[in-house]
Amino acid sequence: MTGIEQRLSQIESRLAAATPGPWAAESAKESWCGVYGPDRSVLLYGLSSYEDDVAEEYVQDLANVTFAANAREDIPWLILQVRAQMGIVGAIRRWRLALEHLSDGYYSVADATLEMKEAEATIDTALAALAPEL
C-alpha cells in the first residue's frame, strides 16, 4: 500500500465513522451558525454576537461551517477522483511495461496484447467513474 492509498484509507475510515450526509450549514442574523445532519441533528454549533465589531468574525464562522458542511459530500467525491486517476496512472504504467517487455523479447505479441487490453479495461473503468466530470 502506497502512502497515498494509506492516507485515503484513513480518510475513508473517518468518513465512515461520521454522521451520514448530506449536511447543511445554517445561520440566523449573526447570532449563531451551525452544521446540521439530514435529520436536523446538530453536528457543529457556534455562537456569534450582534455587536458590529464581530460581524467579520461571524462571516468567517459562517464560511467555516459552510466548508465543514460541504466536506461531507466533497470528500467522497475527491476520493473517487484520486482513486480513478491512480487507476489510470497504474494502467498506463502496465501498458508501458508491456511495450517494453515486447520490445526486449520478454513478452510475445499475444502476451503484450493481453496485458495492454487489461490495462485498457482499467482505464475505461476509471474514465467511466470520472465521466460525469469530463
PyMOL commands that set and color helices and strands:
alter all, ss='L'
color gray80, all
select helices_A, chain A and resi 3-17+52-103+109-133
alter helices_A, ss='H'
color red, helices_A
select strands_A, chain A and resi 24-28+32-36+42-47
alter strands_A, ss='S'
color yellow, strands_A
deselect
rebuild
show_as cartoon
